[in-house]
Structure formats: C-alpha cells, structure tokens
Amino acid sequence: MPELPEIDTPFLLDFLTKLLNTPSPTGFAEAAVAFTELSLAAFPALKLSRTRKGALAATWRGDQEQGPRALTAHVDTLGGMVKEIKPGGRLKLSRIGGYIWNTIEGEGCTVFTRSGRQVRGSILLTKASSHVFGGDVGEMKRDEDTLEVRLDARTLSAAETRELGIGVGDFIAFDPRVELNAGFVRSRHLDDKACVAVLVAAVKALSDAGLKPARTTTLLISNYEEVGHGAAAGIPAEVEELLAVDMAAVGEGQSSDEFHASLCVKDSGGPYHHEMSNRLRALAEKYAIPYKVDIYPHYHSDGEVWWNTGADAAVALIGPGVDASHNYERTHTEALLATTRWVLAYLLEE
Ligand SMILES: [Zn+2]
C-alpha cells in the first residue's frame, strides 16, 4: 500500500483544543482567524492573505500550475447577540446560526462588550427554578422569549446592565466545554473547528515530510459559514476544484460515525460532483482510509455556497463524523486522522 506523510496527532489535538477555546461566533470570529493565521505562518511555503470580509486564504504553490485546487473549512461558530436588555437586567438573545433553543439551555457564556470587556453568564429559562415554578420548568417551550442570559454581575435593572458596558448587538459566545477522553473530543463547535485543525495538521504533515501539493492549492478558512455565505468570496476564480471539509452528520439513519471520515454525496443543496466524489472514494481505497458515504438531510456546506455564486468547478465534501451536531458535539481522533489522511491523499494526487 502507498504511504502518506505522518500526521503529528498531538499537534492536531493541541491546535484543535486551543481553537475550540477561542470564541468565534459568526461575525466575531477574528480571534480564531488570527490564531489559525499565526499557526499557518510557521510554514513559509504558504502565502497568506485576508479577504476584505476577514477570511484567511493560504496559497501553496504546487508542482503544477494548471488545474489549481482549493479546500475550505470554516472557523466561525454558532452563537448569539444581545437582542435587548430586559427590565430586570437580564439579556434577551438573538440567535447566530441555525440551532434549536433547547441545545443551549444551561450553558455558560461570555458577553463581549463594545469596549472589549468580557462579562460571564449563563443561559437559563425565565422560569428556571423547579422550587418556584414546579412543572412549568419541564413544560415550557424553549425559544427566544423563554431563554435569557443571567449575568454574573450585580444587576437588577436595565440601567445597571448598561453600566457594565453591555448593549444591544454585543456578541455572546457559548462555552465550548472541551474535553479529551479515551480518544474522543467532546466540545461545542467541532463544526467546523475540527476540520480547520485537519487542514492545519495536513499542511504540517506535508511540510514536515518536505513535500508540497501536486497542484497549486488555496486553503480558505471562511468566517461566515454558519449564516450561509462563508465561501461566497475568497476562492480564486481560476480554481477548478473545491474540496469542502466539514463535519459529517451522525445519528439514526446515517451511515457516518465518529470513527470514520465521510464523503457526503448529497445534502439539502443536492448532489455533489459525481466524478470528483468517485475520485475521492478511489483515493480512500488506495490508502486504506476508513470512510463512509452518506447523505445529510438538513445540511448545507460552503461548497454549495461557492457553487451558488456561479463558480464553474467541481465541488465535493468530506469530513469527520460528529455526533450531536449543533449541540454538545463529539468526535473521535480516529475520524480526525482519517479525514487528515484523506486531505493529504487529495493534496498529493497528480
Ligand atoms: Zn459546519
């Protein structure tokens, strides 16, 4: 069997943990973009640039100039914004990204004020105490009116909350609660920070082995995916093929799991490029990469976003299986390594 360059697994997991611990709700992802930029700056073969929108592009000159390629993963995550300050001093939330309200109940969070102050808090039901509200706590529908941010600050009025520097439009990041156990990585926002880590680990593996991609390749670390327009800008027009790298949806009826990389052949945006998908399957088989083929029922990727801009190119999607996506997520190191190996095989393919 042909060999792929060795992956530095501790590096991958360390980078991923740090990235997960860097708050980056869509619209406020700069710290995570900058952290990724700093990590990629260690590889001088990559030419780094920023789009006007704030995304990071890294171009690596390949053995051949013709048929340039791109890969993309997104660093922005689900989150919230202060919708209003309630008369009692607590905050009403406006959602950033597509998640169900129940999935954030009880979570710790940080409010980022305009002046740069960080105020901690937690997301709770307006009727949270069972000693006070009894059965209502279980019966209430979770939505924007029944969930609120309780700040860890002495405030009982809107005026006191405003004195903390908090205002409408301030970003709110949810605690990722990163934990590495028995090979599992459990955290919010593995979508899609897991795949940013995969791309950075692939760059390091190739670079450590003294190799470079077969074709000139651009990596786009996009920063507006969760709201639907991440990769709309930033991929060079001459790129002929885009490999989107994003989490695979795990759950009942899905073939994806936490121990494999998945090839998504169809999602809510329709089928991906058949010929490119088949080449990826052939590459997985050539290098004995554990993979699944799947269809994601409620899912869109940055690959389709680029297609929707009118891009005339092949687009395919791979990624590690992530359990409980857009909730308290989990994957396994095996899936991260399988996806990294797949990316390496693709980068080296003539
Ligand atoms: Zn994603």
Residues whose N, C-alpha, C, O or C-beta is under 5 A from the ligand:
A	BS01	ZN	D191 D192 D246
